[in-house]
Amino acid sequence: MTTDAHTTSLPLRAGRWTPDLLHSSVGFTIRHLGISKVRGRFAEFAAELVVGESVETSSVTATVALASIDTGNAQRDEHVRAPDLLDVARRPSMAFRSTRIRGAGEEWVMEGELTIGEVTRPVTFEVEFGGVGEFGEERHAGFEATGEIKRGDFGLGFGAADAVIGNAIKIHLDVQFTEPSA
């Protein structure tokens, strides 16, 4: 694989792109009581974009530390980490692996597998390619991705809390990746 090759649809150098964690975020939204939304983020995550010679040979992987949840309320965050909800001692992370990327221009779809604990399910993200920009000596590529999962699909039933917390979790990613060295 040559390092100056580009995909046919994205102006990205082939190779392993790493996230600029200072300019990236992993967020979510979930309904509370069916009448309002709680928004949060995960402070600790890792990701990698491997740009191949074509879109078909490109891939994305990511891992999120579930204990790094931050909803802006420390008491709520501790409860969500507990065994009756996320149980981060048993489910320390969630991991994503793309299986197919398709699209053109700014609009893309990324299909993949999301694993939480011992459960893996398919998930699809709509992806907006924000473009490429220079930042210091490096080139960065920006992406925004949105998708939705169901808690119940991952065995995250919360007993009595199921009536209080929505089943659908909307995931929102804003990630800048840094170009690999030539």
C-alpha positions as CSV (number, residue, x, y, z in Angstrom):
1,M,0.0,0.0,0.0
2,T,1.4,3.4,-0.9
3,T,1.1,6.2,1.6
4,D,0.1,8.8,-0.9
5,A,-2.8,6.9,-2.4
6,H,-6.3,8.3,-1.9
7,T,-9.7,6.6,-2.0
8,T,-11.8,7.2,-5.0
9,S,-14.3,9.2,-3.0
10,L,-12.4,10.8,0.0
11,P,-9.4,12.9,-0.2
12,L,-7.6,10.9,2.5
13,R,-4.2,9.4,2.5
14,A,-4.1,5.7,2.8
15,G,-3.0,4.4,6.2
16,R,-3.9,4.5,9.9
17,W,-5.5,7.8,11.0
18,T,-5.6,8.4,14.8
19,P,-8.1,10.6,16.6
20,D,-7.3,14.1,17.8
21,L,-8.9,13.5,21.3
22,L,-8.9,17.2,22.1
23,H,-11.2,17.9,19.2
24,S,-13.4,14.8,19.4
25,S,-16.3,13.6,21.5
26,V,-18.6,10.6,22.1
27,G,-22.0,11.6,23.3
28,F,-25.5,10.1,23.8
29,T,-29.1,11.0,24.5
30,I,-31.7,8.9,26.4
31,R,-35.2,9.7,27.4
32,H,-36.1,10.1,31.1
33,L,-39.8,9.4,32.1
34,G,-40.6,9.6,28.4
35,I,-40.9,13.4,28.7
36,S,-37.3,14.8,28.6
37,K,-33.9,13.8,27.5
38,V,-30.7,13.3,29.5
39,R,-27.5,14.1,27.5
40,G,-24.1,12.8,28.4
41,R,-20.7,11.9,27.0
42,F,-17.9,9.4,27.5
43,A,-14.6,11.1,28.4
44,E,-12.4,8.1,27.6
45,F,-12.3,6.5,24.2
46,A,-10.0,5.3,21.5
47,A,-10.6,5.0,17.7
48,E,-8.8,4.3,14.5
49,L,-9.6,5.0,10.9
50,V,-7.8,2.8,8.4
51,V,-8.0,4.2,5.0
52,G,-7.4,1.6,2.3
53,E,-6.9,1.9,-1.4
54,S,-10.7,2.0,-1.7
55,V,-13.8,2.6,0.5
56,E,-14.3,-1.2,0.5
57,T,-10.9,-1.7,2.1
58,S,-11.3,1.1,4.7
59,S,-12.4,0.5,8.3
60,V,-13.2,2.1,11.6
61,T,-12.7,0.7,15.1
62,A,-13.5,2.3,18.4
63,T,-13.5,1.5,22.1
64,V,-15.3,3.5,24.8
65,A,-14.6,3.2,28.6
66,L,-18.2,3.0,30.1
67,A,-16.9,4.1,33.5
68,S,-16.0,7.5,31.9
69,I,-19.7,8.4,31.6
70,D,-20.4,12.1,32.4
71,T,-24.0,13.4,32.4
72,G,-23.1,16.5,34.4
73,N,-24.5,15.0,37.6
74,A,-21.9,12.9,39.7
75,Q,-24.6,11.2,41.7
76,R,-26.5,10.0,38.6
77,D,-23.2,8.9,37.0
78,E,-22.3,6.7,40.0
79,H,-25.8,5.2,39.8
80,V,-25.5,4.5,36.1
81,R,-22.1,2.8,36.6
82,A,-23.6,0.5,39.4
83,P,-24.5,-3.2,39.0
84,D,-28.3,-2.5,38.6
85,L,-27.7,-0.3,35.5
86,L,-24.5,-0.5,33.3
87,D,-22.5,-2.6,35.7
88,V,-19.1,-1.3,34.5
89,A,-17.3,-3.9,36.7
90,R,-18.8,-6.5,34.4
91,R,-19.0,-4.4,31.2
92,P,-16.0,-2.1,31.3
93,S,-16.2,-1.0,27.7
94,M,-18.2,-1.0,24.5
95,A,-16.4,-1.7,21.2
96,F,-17.3,-0.9,17.6
97,R,-16.0,-2.5,14.4
98,S,-17.2,-1.4,11.0
99,T,-18.2,-4.0,8.5
100,R,-19.2,-1.8,5.6
101,I,-18.7,1.8,4.6
102,R,-20.6,3.4,1.7
103,G,-21.5,6.7,0.3
104,A,-20.1,9.7,-1.5
105,G,-19.2,13.4,-1.0
106,E,-20.3,14.5,2.5
107,E,-23.0,11.8,3.1
108,W,-21.9,8.3,4.2
109,V,-23.3,5.2,6.0
110,M,-21.2,3.1,8.2
111,E,-22.5,-0.4,9.2
112,G,-20.8,-2.4,11.9
113,E,-21.0,-4.4,15.1
114,L,-21.2,-2.9,18.5
115,T,-20.3,-5.0,21.5
116,I,-21.3,-4.2,25.1
117,G,-20.2,-6.8,27.6
118,E,-20.7,-10.2,26.0
119,V,-23.4,-9.0,23.5
120,T,-22.7,-8.0,19.9
121,R,-25.4,-6.5,17.7
122,P,-25.4,-4.7,14.3
123,V,-25.5,-0.9,14.3
124,T,-25.7,1.6,11.5
125,F,-24.3,5.2,11.7
126,E,-25.1,8.0,9.3
127,V,-21.8,9.8,8.7
128,E,-21.2,13.3,7.5
129,F,-17.7,14.0,6.2
130,G,-16.7,17.5,7.3
131,G,-13.7,17.7,5.1
132,V,-9.9,18.0,5.6
133,G,-8.1,20.9,7.2
134,E,-4.6,21.9,8.2
135,F,-3.9,22.3,12.0
136,G,-0.3,23.1,12.7
137,E,1.9,20.7,10.8
138,E,-0.8,18.1,10.5
139,R,-3.8,17.4,8.2
140,H,-7.0,16.5,10.0
141,A,-10.2,15.0,8.7
142,G,-13.5,15.6,10.5
143,F,-16.5,13.3,10.8
144,E,-19.9,13.5,12.5
145,A,-21.8,10.2,13.0
146,T,-25.2,9.5,14.5
147,G,-26.9,6.2,15.2
148,E,-29.3,4.6,17.6
149,I,-29.2,1.4,19.7
150,K,-31.8,-0.2,22.0
151,R,-30.7,-1.0,25.6
152,G,-32.7,-4.2,25.6
153,D,-30.8,-5.5,22.6
154,F,-27.6,-5.5,24.7
155,G,-29.1,-7.0,27.8
156,L,-29.3,-3.7,29.6
157,G,-32.6,-4.2,31.2
158,F,-32.8,-2.2,34.4
159,G,-35.8,-3.8,36.2
160,A,-37.9,-1.1,37.8
161,A,-35.8,1.6,36.1
162,D,-37.1,0.4,32.7
163,A,-40.2,2.4,33.2
164,V,-38.2,5.5,33.9
165,I,-35.4,5.2,31.3
166,G,-36.0,5.0,27.6
167,N,-34.9,2.0,25.6
168,A,-33.6,4.0,22.7
169,I,-30.1,5.5,23.1
170,K,-29.0,8.0,20.4
171,I,-25.3,8.1,19.9
172,H,-23.5,11.2,18.5
173,L,-19.9,11.2,17.5
174,D,-17.8,14.2,16.5
175,V,-14.3,12.9,15.6
176,Q,-11.3,14.5,14.0
177,F,-8.6,12.1,12.8
178,T,-5.0,13.0,12.2
179,E,-3.4,12.0,8.9
180,P,-0.7,9.3,9.1
181,S,2.9,10.4,8.5
182,A,4.1,10.1,4.9
